[in-house]
């Protein structure tokens, strides 16, 4: 008698650790680059809004694309 006839879990049991490691290293490099960009904007600013607004406008789309790419890579072509 088979009792495991329910819905399959969406969590993969086999993780591609090479891809996960590469994504992790890429996110660390992106974090370091974000700090450098923030410092560049902060170098000649007179107020917080002179630093934060251009930083968010510049780095926001980069982070959105990086997270989307990481999700695609970690999904591994499944459904």
PyMOL commands that set and color helices and strands:
alter all, ss='L'
color gray80, all
select helices_A, chain A and resi 17-43+48-75
alter helices_A, ss='H'
color red, helices_A
deselect
rebuild
show_as cartoon
